[in-house]
Amino acid sequence: MMAPTGWFSQITYSPRAPIGTAMQAELGVTATYRGMVWANLPPAHVFAFHRIQH
């Protein structure tokens, strides 16, 4: 479980968030693209997920 002010990072090879927008809405989270890890082969994309504040 994630605290109301919590967040988690996800590293993926896909340039898209690993959780789609419909599932993000259902889970009450939103993804923010944080950047690319060029030192990784192949380069990886980093996303941060935060709870949606109501």
mmCIF file of the N, C-alpha and C atoms, coordinates in Angstrom:
data_MODEL
# 
_entry.id   MODEL 
# 
loop_
_atom_site.group_PDB 
_atom_site.id 
_atom_site.type_symbol 
_atom_site.label_atom_id 
_atom_site.label_alt_id 
_atom_site.label_comp_id 
_atom_site.label_asym_id 
_atom_site.label_entity_id 
_atom_site.label_seq_id 
_atom_site.pdbx_PDB_ins_code 
_atom_site.Cartn_x 
_atom_site.Cartn_y 
_atom_site.Cartn_z 
_atom_site.occupancy 
_atom_site.B_iso_or_equiv 
_atom_site.pdbx_formal_charge 
_atom_site.auth_seq_id 
_atom_site.auth_comp_id 
_atom_site.auth_asym_id 
_atom_site.auth_atom_id 
_atom_site.pdbx_PDB_model_num 
ATOM 1   N N  . MET A 1 1  ? 0.838  -1.169 0.000   1.00 0.00 ? 1  MET A N  1 
ATOM 2   C CA . MET A 1 1  ? 0.000  0.000  0.000   1.00 0.00 ? 1  MET A CA 1 
ATOM 3   C C  . MET A 1 1  ? 0.885  1.235  0.000   1.00 0.00 ? 1  MET A C  1 
ATOM 4   N N  . MET A 1 2  ? 0.407  2.254  -0.651  1.00 0.00 ? 2  MET A N  1 
ATOM 5   C CA . MET A 1 2  ? 1.142  3.506  -0.745  1.00 0.00 ? 2  MET A CA 1 
ATOM 6   C C  . MET A 1 2  ? 0.460  4.551  0.138   1.00 0.00 ? 2  MET A C  1 
ATOM 7   N N  . ALA A 1 3  ? 1.265  5.271  0.914   1.00 0.00 ? 3  ALA A N  1 
ATOM 8   C CA . ALA A 1 3  ? 0.733  6.338  1.752   1.00 0.00 ? 3  ALA A CA 1 
ATOM 9   C C  . ALA A 1 3  ? 0.107  7.425  0.878   1.00 0.00 ? 3  ALA A C  1 
ATOM 10  N N  . PRO A 1 4  ? -0.791 8.225  1.427   1.00 0.00 ? 4  PRO A N  1 
ATOM 11  C CA . PRO A 1 4  ? -1.433 9.284  0.638   1.00 0.00 ? 4  PRO A CA 1 
ATOM 12  C C  . PRO A 1 4  ? -0.444 10.232 -0.043  1.00 0.00 ? 4  PRO A C  1 
ATOM 13  N N  . THR A 1 5  ? 0.691  10.468 0.578   1.00 0.00 ? 5  THR A N  1 
ATOM 14  C CA . THR A 1 5  ? 1.700  11.342 -0.033  1.00 0.00 ? 5  THR A CA 1 
ATOM 15  C C  . THR A 1 5  ? 2.852  10.531 -0.626  1.00 0.00 ? 5  THR A C  1 
ATOM 16  N N  . GLY A 1 6  ? 2.660  9.230  -0.746  1.00 0.00 ? 6  GLY A N  1 
ATOM 17  C CA . GLY A 1 6  ? 3.714  8.347  -1.228  1.00 0.00 ? 6  GLY A CA 1 
ATOM 18  C C  . GLY A 1 6  ? 3.919  8.404  -2.730  1.00 0.00 ? 6  GLY A C  1 
ATOM 19  N N  . TRP A 1 7  ? 5.008  7.805  -3.165  1.00 0.00 ? 7  TRP A N  1 
ATOM 20  C CA . TRP A 1 7  ? 5.310  7.694  -4.581  1.00 0.00 ? 7  TRP A CA 1 
ATOM 21  C C  . TRP A 1 7  ? 6.201  6.476  -4.779  1.00 0.00 ? 7  TRP A C  1 
ATOM 22  N N  . PHE A 1 8  ? 6.276  5.990  -6.014  1.00 0.00 ? 8  PHE A N  1 
ATOM 23  C CA . PHE A 1 8  ? 7.224  4.934  -6.336  1.00 0.00 ? 8  PHE A CA 1 
ATOM 24  C C  . PHE A 1 8  ? 7.759  5.157  -7.740  1.00 0.00 ? 8  PHE A C  1 
ATOM 25  N N  . SER A 1 9  ? 8.960  4.659  -7.969  1.00 0.00 ? 9  SER A N  1 
ATOM 26  C CA . SER A 1 9  ? 9.603  4.783  -9.278  1.00 0.00 ? 9  SER A CA 1 
ATOM 27  C C  . SER A 1 9  ? 9.493  3.466  -10.023 1.00 0.00 ? 9  SER A C  1 
ATOM 28  N N  . GLN A 1 10 ? 9.372  3.551  -11.335 1.00 0.00 ? 10 GLN A N  1 
ATOM 29  C CA . GLN A 1 10 ? 9.337  2.383  -12.198 1.00 0.00 ? 10 GLN A CA 1 
ATOM 30  C C  . GLN A 1 10 ? 10.334 2.597  -13.318 1.00 0.00 ? 10 GLN A C  1 
ATOM 31  N N  . ILE A 1 11 ? 11.208 1.638  -13.518 1.00 0.00 ? 11 ILE A N  1 
ATOM 32  C CA . ILE A 1 11 ? 12.178 1.699  -14.609 1.00 0.00 ? 11 ILE A CA 1 
ATOM 33  C C  . ILE A 1 11 ? 11.744 0.690  -15.655 1.00 0.00 ? 11 ILE A C  1 
ATOM 34  N N  . THR A 1 12 ? 11.672 1.138  -16.907 1.00 0.00 ? 12 THR A N  1 
ATOM 35  C CA . THR A 1 12 ? 11.182 0.278  -17.983 1.00 0.00 ? 12 THR A CA 1 
ATOM 36  C C  . THR A 1 12 ? 11.943 0.580  -19.276 1.00 0.00 ? 12 THR A C  1 
ATOM 37  N N  . TYR A 1 13 ? 11.939 -0.375 -20.192 1.00 0.00 ? 13 TYR A N  1 
ATOM 38  C CA . TYR A 1 13 ? 12.542 -0.141 -21.507 1.00 0.00 ? 13 TYR A CA 1 
ATOM 39  C C  . TYR A 1 13 ? 11.552 0.521  -22.452 1.00 0.00 ? 13 TYR A C  1 
ATOM 40  N N  . SER A 1 14 ? 10.289 0.546  -22.074 1.00 0.00 ? 14 SER A N  1 
ATOM 41  C CA . SER A 1 14 ? 9.261  1.160  -22.913 1.00 0.00 ? 14 SER A CA 1 
ATOM 42  C C  . SER A 1 14 ? 9.250  2.674  -22.714 1.00 0.00 ? 14 SER A C  1 
ATOM 43  N N  . PRO A 1 15 ? 9.059  3.445  -23.785 1.00 0.00 ? 15 PRO A N  1 
ATOM 44  C CA . PRO A 1 15 ? 8.965  4.902  -23.625 1.00 0.00 ? 15 PRO A CA 1 
ATOM 45  C C  . PRO A 1 15 ? 7.614  5.342  -23.051 1.00 0.00 ? 15 PRO A C  1 
ATOM 46  N N  . ARG A 1 16 ? 6.703  4.399  -22.852 1.00 0.00 ? 16 ARG A N  1 
ATOM 47  C CA . ARG A 1 16 ? 5.388  4.694  -22.271 1.00 0.00 ? 16 ARG A CA 1 
ATOM 48  C C  . ARG A 1 16 ? 5.351  4.172  -20.843 1.00 0.00 ? 16 ARG A C  1 
ATOM 49  N N  . ALA A 1 17 ? 4.513  4.800  -20.026 1.00 0.00 ? 17 ALA A N  1 
ATOM 50  C CA . ALA A 1 17 ? 4.345  4.345  -18.648 1.00 0.00 ? 17 ALA A CA 1 
ATOM 51  C C  . ALA A 1 17 ? 3.885  2.887  -18.639 1.00 0.00 ? 17 ALA A C  1 
ATOM 52  N N  . PRO A 1 18 ? 4.432  2.072  -17.746 1.00 0.00 ? 18 PRO A N  1 
ATOM 53  C CA . PRO A 1 18 ? 4.071  0.653  -17.723 1.00 0.00 ? 18 PRO A CA 1 
ATOM 54  C C  . PRO A 1 18 ? 2.645  0.394  -17.244 1.00 0.00 ? 18 PRO A C  1 
ATOM 55  N N  . ILE A 1 19 ? 1.993  1.404  -16.676 1.00 0.00 ? 19 ILE A N  1 
ATOM 56  C CA . ILE A 1 19 ? 0.592  1.301  -16.279 1.00 0.00 ? 19 ILE A CA 1 
ATOM 57  C C  . ILE A 1 19 ? -0.181 2.310  -17.121 1.00 0.00 ? 19 ILE A C  1 
ATOM 58  N N  . GLY A 1 20 ? -1.138 1.840  -17.893 1.00 0.00 ? 20 GLY A N  1 
ATOM 59  C CA . GLY A 1 20 ? -1.912 2.701  -18.788 1.00 0.00 ? 20 GLY A CA 1 
ATOM 60  C C  . GLY A 1 20 ? -2.759 3.716  -18.031 1.00 0.00 ? 20 GLY A C  1 
ATOM 61  N N  . THR A 1 21 ? -3.208 4.747  -18.740 1.00 0.00 ? 21 THR A N  1 
ATOM 62  C CA . THR A 1 21 ? -3.949 5.838  -18.106 1.00 0.00 ? 21 THR A CA 1 
ATOM 63  C C  . THR A 1 21 ? -5.259 5.361  -17.472 1.00 0.00 ? 21 THR A C  1 
ATOM 64  N N  . ALA A 1 22 ? -5.952 4.413  -18.088 1.00 0.00 ? 22 ALA A N  1 
ATOM 65  C CA . ALA A 1 22 ? -7.206 3.908  -17.510 1.00 0.00 ? 22 ALA A CA 1 
ATOM 66  C C  . ALA A 1 22 ? -6.927 3.201  -16.185 1.00 0.00 ? 22 ALA A C  1 
ATOM 67  N N  . MET A 1 23 ? -5.901 2.391  -16.141 1.00 0.00 ? 23 MET A N  1 
ATOM 68  C CA . MET A 1 23 ? -5.553 1.680  -14.908 1.00 0.00 ? 23 MET A CA 1 
ATOM 69  C C  . MET A 1 23 ? -5.035 2.654  -13.853 1.00 0.00 ? 23 MET A C  1 
ATOM 70  N N  . GLN A 1 24 ? -4.292 3.684  -14.279 1.00 0.00 ? 24 GLN A N  1 
ATOM 71  C CA . GLN A 1 24 ? -3.826 4.703  -13.339 1.00 0.00 ? 24 GLN A CA 1 
ATOM 72  C C  . GLN A 1 24 ? -5.021 5.362  -12.658 1.00 0.00 ? 24 GLN A C  1 
ATOM 73  N N  . ALA A 1 25 ? -6.048 5.724  -13.443 1.00 0.00 ? 25 ALA A N  1 
ATOM 74  C CA . ALA A 1 25 ? -7.247 6.357  -12.889 1.00 0.00 ? 25 ALA A CA 1 
ATOM 75  C C  . ALA A 1 25 ? -7.943 5.421  -11.913 1.00 0.00 ? 25 ALA A C  1 
ATOM 76  N N  . GLU A 1 26 ? -8.029 4.141  -12.262 1.00 0.00 ? 26 GLU A N  1 
ATOM 77  C CA . GLU A 1 26 ? -8.675 3.168  -11.392 1.00 0.00 ? 26 GLU A CA 1 
ATOM 78  C C  . GLU A 1 26 ? -7.917 3.004  -10.074 1.00 0.00 ? 26 GLU A C  1 
ATOM 79  N N  . LEU A 1 27 ? -6.588 3.053  -10.153 1.00 0.00 ? 27 LEU A N  1 
ATOM 80  C CA . LEU A 1 27 ? -5.755 2.903  -8.953  1.00 0.00 ? 27 LEU A CA 1 
ATOM 81  C C  . LEU A 1 27 ? -5.592 4.205  -8.174  1.00 0.00 ? 27 LEU A C  1 
ATOM 82  N N  . GLY A 1 28 ? -5.979 5.327  -8.778  1.00 0.00 ? 28 GLY A N  1 
ATOM 83  C CA . GLY A 1 28 ? -5.851 6.619  -8.106  1.00 0.00 ? 28 GLY A CA 1 
ATOM 84  C C  . GLY A 1 28 ? -4.441 7.158  -8.108  1.00 0.00 ? 28 GLY A C  1 
ATOM 85  N N  . VAL A 1 29 ? -3.674 6.824  -9.163  1.00 0.00 ? 29 VAL A N  1 
ATOM 86  C CA . VAL A 1 29 ? -2.300 7.318  -9.274  1.00 0.00 ? 29 VAL A CA 1 
ATOM 87  C C  . VAL A 1 29 ? -2.114 8.026  -10.613 1.00 0.00 ? 29 VAL A C  1 
ATOM 88  N N  . THR A 1 30 ? -1.044 8.772  -10.711 1.00 0.00 ? 30 THR A N  1 
ATOM 89  C CA . THR A 1 30 ? -0.683 9.416  -11.970 1.00 0.00 ? 30 THR A CA 1 
ATOM 90  C C  . THR A 1 30 ? 0.813  9.233  -12.191 1.00 0.00 ? 30 THR A C  1 
ATOM 91  N N  . ALA A 1 31 ? 1.213  9.076  -13.452 1.00 0.00 ? 31 ALA A N  1 
ATOM 92  C CA . ALA A 1 31 ? 2.617  8.856  -13.791 1.00 0.00 ? 31 ALA A CA 1 
ATOM 93  C C  . ALA A 1 31 ? 3.242  10.135 -14.325 1.00 0.00 ? 31 ALA A C  1 
ATOM 94  N N  . THR A 1 32 ? 4.483  10.362 -13.926 1.00 0.00 ? 32 THR A N  1 
ATOM 95  C CA . THR A 1 32 ? 5.271  11.483 -14.423 1.00 0.00 ? 32 THR A CA 1 
ATOM 96  C C  . THR A 1 32 ? 6.558  10.918 -15.005 1.00 0.00 ? 32 THR A C  1 
ATOM 97  N N  . TYR A 1 33 ? 6.850  11.288 -16.241 1.00 0.00 ? 33 TYR A N  1 
ATOM 98  C CA . TYR A 1 33 ? 8.095  10.843 -16.860 1.00 0.00 ? 33 TYR A CA 1 
ATOM 99  C C  . TYR A 1 33 ? 9.252  11.589 -16.217 1.00 0.00 ? 33 TYR A C  1 
ATOM 100 N N  . ARG A 1 34 ? 10.251 10.862 -15.699 1.00 0.00 ? 34 ARG A N  1 
ATOM 101 C CA . ARG A 1 34 ? 11.361 11.487 -14.990 1.00 0.00 ? 34 ARG A CA 1 
ATOM 102 C C  . ARG A 1 34 ? 12.644 11.556 -15.810 1.00 0.00 ? 34 ARG A C  1 
ATOM 103 N N  . GLY A 1 35 ? 12.737 10.769 -16.876 1.00 0.00 ? 35 GLY A N  1 
ATOM 104 C CA . GLY A 1 35 ? 13.921 10.856 -17.712 1.00 0.00 ? 35 GLY A CA 1 
ATOM 105 C C  . GLY A 1 35 ? 14.388 9.506  -18.215 1.00 0.00 ? 35 GLY A C  1 
ATOM 106 N N  . MET A 1 36 ? 15.567 9.538  -18.818 1.00 0.00 ? 36 MET A N  1 
ATOM 107 C CA . MET A 1 36 ? 16.140 8.350  -19.424 1.00 0.00 ? 36 MET A CA 1 
ATOM 108 C C  . MET A 1 36 ? 17.495 8.055  -18.793 1.00 0.00 ? 36 MET A C  1 
ATOM 109 N N  . VAL A 1 37 ? 17.784 6.779  -18.617 1.00 0.00 ? 37 VAL A N  1 
ATOM 110 C CA . VAL A 1 37 ? 19.070 6.341  -18.087 1.00 0.00 ? 37 VAL A CA 1 
ATOM 111 C C  . VAL A 1 37 ? 19.913 5.893  -19.273 1.00 0.00 ? 37 VAL A C  1 
ATOM 112 N N  . TRP A 1 38 ? 20.766 6.788  -19.760 1.00 0.00 ? 38 TRP A N  1 
ATOM 113 C CA . TRP A 1 38 ? 21.576 6.501  -20.944 1.00 0.00 ? 38 TRP A CA 1 
ATOM 114 C C  . TRP A 1 38 ? 22.672 5.488  -20.664 1.00 0.00 ? 38 TRP A C  1 
ATOM 115 N N  . ALA A 1 39 ? 23.124 5.383  -19.410 1.00 0.00 ? 39 ALA A N  1 
ATOM 116 C CA . ALA A 1 39 ? 24.202 4.457  -19.069 1.00 0.00 ? 39 ALA A CA 1 
ATOM 117 C C  . ALA A 1 39 ? 23.743 3.004  -19.114 1.00 0.00 ? 39 ALA A C  1 
ATOM 118 N N  . ASN A 1 40 ? 22.435 2.785  -19.125 1.00 0.00 ? 40 ASN A N  1 
ATOM 119 C CA . ASN A 1 40 ? 21.894 1.437  -19.203 1.00 0.00 ? 40 ASN A CA 1 
ATOM 120 C C  . ASN A 1 40 ? 21.856 0.993  -20.668 1.00 0.00 ? 40 ASN A C  1 
ATOM 121 N N  . LEU A 1 41 ? 22.113 -0.281 -20.925 1.00 0.00 ? 41 LEU A N  1 
ATOM 122 C CA . LEU A 1 41 ? 22.020 -0.819 -22.283 1.00 0.00 ? 41 LEU A CA 1 
ATOM 123 C C  . LEU A 1 41 ? 20.963 -1.904 -22.319 1.00 0.00 ? 41 LEU A C  1 
ATOM 124 N N  . PRO A 1 42 ? 19.867 -1.743 -23.060 1.00 0.00 ? 42 PRO A N  1 
ATOM 125 C CA . PRO A 1 42 ? 19.485 -0.529 -23.765 1.00 0.00 ? 42 PRO A CA 1 
ATOM 126 C C  . PRO A 1 42 ? 19.062 0.559  -22.770 1.00 0.00 ? 42 PRO A C  1 
ATOM 127 N N  . PRO A 1 43 ? 19.043 1.817  -23.224 1.00 0.00 ? 43 PRO A N  1 
ATOM 128 C CA . PRO A 1 43 ? 18.640 2.909  -22.328 1.00 0.00 ? 43 PRO A CA 1 
ATOM 129 C C  . PRO A 1 43 ? 17.248 2.648  -21.733 1.00 0.00 ? 43 PRO A C  1 
ATOM 130 N N  . ALA A 1 44 ? 17.091 3.016  -20.470 1.00 0.00 ? 44 ALA A N  1 
ATOM 131 C CA . ALA A 1 44 ? 15.835 2.775  -19.757 1.00 0.00 ? 44 ALA A CA 1 
ATOM 132 C C  . ALA A 1 44 ? 15.126 4.095  -19.475 1.00 0.00 ? 44 ALA A C  1 
ATOM 133 N N  . HIS A 1 45 ? 13.817 4.029  -19.366 1.00 0.00 ? 45 HIS A N  1 
ATOM 134 C CA . HIS A 1 45 ? 12.992 5.200  -19.054 1.00 0.00 ? 45 HIS A CA 1 
ATOM 135 C C  . HIS A 1 45 ? 12.531 5.079  -17.603 1.00 0.00 ? 45 HIS A C  1 
ATOM 136 N N  . VAL A 1 46 ? 12.462 6.208  -16.906 1.00 0.00 ? 46 VAL A N  1 
ATOM 137 C CA . VAL A 1 46 ? 12.080 6.227  -15.499 1.00 0.00 ? 46 VAL A CA 1 
ATOM 138 C C  . VAL A 1 46 ? 10.779 7.014  -15.339 1.00 0.00 ? 46 VAL A C  1 
ATOM 139 N N  . PHE A 1 47 ? 9.826  6.417  -14.650 1.00 0.00 ? 47 PHE A N  1 
ATOM 140 C CA . PHE A 1 47 ? 8.548  7.049  -14.350 1.00 0.00 ? 47 PHE A CA 1 
ATOM 141 C C  . PHE A 1 47 ? 8.361  7.084  -12.844 1.00 0.00 ? 47 PHE A C  1 
ATOM 142 N N  . ALA A 1 48 ? 7.753  8.164  -12.346 1.00 0.00 ? 48 ALA A N  1 
ATOM 143 C CA . ALA A 1 48 ? 7.390  8.266  -10.938 1.00 0.00 ? 48 ALA A CA 1 
ATOM 144 C C  . ALA A 1 48 ? 5.865  8.271  -10.855 1.00 0.00 ? 48 ALA A C  1 
ATOM 145 N N  . PHE A 1 49 ? 5.322  7.464  -9.974  1.00 0.00 ? 49 PHE A N  1 
ATOM 146 C CA . PHE A 1 49 ? 3.885  7.386  -9.757  1.00 0.00 ? 49 PHE A CA 1 
ATOM 147 C C  . PHE A 1 49 ? 3.552  8.022  -8.427  1.00 0.00 ? 49 PHE A C  1 
ATOM 148 N N  . HIS A 1 50 ? 2.528  8.881  -8.416  1.00 0.00 ? 50 HIS A N  1 
ATOM 149 C CA . HIS A 1 50 ? 2.072  9.578  -7.229  1.00 0.00 ? 50 HIS A CA 1 
ATOM 150 C C  . HIS A 1 50 ? 0.572  9.355  -7.077  1.00 0.00 ? 50 HIS A C  1 
ATOM 151 N N  . ARG A 1 51 ? 0.101  9.402  -5.841  1.00 0.00 ? 51 ARG A N  1 
ATOM 152 C CA . ARG A 1 51 ? -1.343 9.349  -5.611  1.00 0.00 ? 51 ARG A CA 1 
ATOM 153 C C  . ARG A 1 51 ? -1.979 10.630 -6.125  1.00 0.00 ? 51 ARG A C  1 
ATOM 154 N N  . ILE A 1 52 ? -3.161 10.516 -6.694  1.00 0.00 ? 52 ILE A N  1 
ATOM 155 C CA . ILE A 1 52 ? -3.919 11.683 -7.135  1.00 0.00 ? 52 ILE A CA 1 
ATOM 156 C C  . ILE A 1 52 ? -4.504 12.338 -5.884  1.00 0.00 ? 52 ILE A C  1 
ATOM 157 N N  . GLN A 1 53 ? -4.208 13.614 -5.685  1.00 0.00 ? 53 GLN A N  1 
ATOM 158 C CA . GLN A 1 53 ? -4.695 14.345 -4.523  1.00 0.00 ? 53 GLN A CA 1 
ATOM 159 C C  . GLN A 1 53 ? -6.098 14.887 -4.823  1.00 0.00 ? 53 GLN A C  1 
ATOM 160 N N  . HIS A 1 54 ? -7.042 14.608 -3.940  1.00 0.00 ? 54 HIS A N  1 
ATOM 161 C CA . HIS A 1 54 ? -8.426 15.086 -4.128  1.00 0.00 ? 54 HIS A CA 1 
ATOM 162 C C  . HIS A 1 54 ? -8.675 16.288 -3.283  1.00 0.00 ? 54 HIS A C  1 
# 
